[in-house]
Amino acid sequence: MAYRILEHEAAFDAIIRIAEDLVARVSSQVDDVALLPDRRVHEVRKACKRMRALLRAARPGLKKSVYAAENARYRDLARSAGQARDARVVLESFDLLVGDEPQSLARAAGLRVQLALHLHAGESLADPGAALEAIRPLLVEAWESIGRWKPRGAGFELVGEGACDTYVRGRAAFARAYEQPTAERFHEWRKLAKYALYQTELLRGIWKGPMRARRKAFDDLGEELGREHDLHVLRGELIQLGGGEQLDDLVRELDAERERIRARCRRLGLRLYAETPRAHRRRMRRWWKAWRGPKGTERT
């Protein structure tokens, strides 16, 4: 079913339903031989991000020990899957940076071979098939653990407050990223933007039109910040290849592209985080009440 709270669905029921659906769906995808292993790994990582966004939304209603354990579970699961795709992302980033013009491709061909050999020597080209084998028993444990969540509370207090906390954290991360621009700060902002994207999906029923536009903006922001991070990782790998005029030229182009991306992200951030935390929380609460009725109560 959909990754969203349905109009007549209690927040408690929605959280459990969505969690079970995510684990069931990704379990079936892990075993789907019609999908390439890389694609299956990608689906695992995406499901883990959605699950962590769900956990953050429900955090006010979960026991601290439950939240900590489940958040760590899906963080580690995503990391184990991510090792199988890191090198492939580096090479894809290289190809995007170089472009598809024949002259550029010919000029960069030697560097690409060097980069691929370097990644292979560093054992970065992990086998996605092996990663999927390791993930299967972890998904069984994840399914069984959902029964221990037992979220407390109802309505906006159960899911909306946590989503508003993500907004506050994202707004602060946005400010920090431009106060002192580092790859680490932009990466932290990216993670919070992804959580906000998925939580916007979760709550899109409160007002579909505006929430759809908000989701699109967070999606664009996440894609841009993801590209910025991929270029940062690529830069680190290129530097390890040594010097040379061709390499230096490529690194300069990479740095210029990162600056262009950061400028676009800033414009998106100024729009998405224009409200103060208090104003944002008040508006979201009002939208919830308008959706659920004058008292904002659960419908059963």
RANORSUL-V787269 format. One line per field, one symbol per residue. burial: I if it has 24 or more other C-alpha atoms within 12 Angstrom, else O. A space follows every 50 residues. Layout:
burial = ???
This chain:
burial = OOIIIIIOIIIIIIIIIIIIIIIIIIIOIIIOOOOOIIIIIIIIIIIIII IIIIIIIIIIIIOOOIIOOIIOIIIIIIIIIIIIIIIIIIIOIIIIIIOO OOOOOOOIOOIIOOIIOIIOOOOIIIIIIOIIOOIIOIIOOIIOOIOOII IIIIIIIIIIIIIIIIIIIIIIIIOOIIOOOOIOIIIIIIIIIIIIIIII IIIIIIIOOOIOOIIIIIIIIIIIIIIIIIIIIIIOIIOOIOOOOOIOOI IOOIIOIIIOIIOOIIOIIOOIIOOOOOOIIOOIIOIIIOIIOOOIIIOO
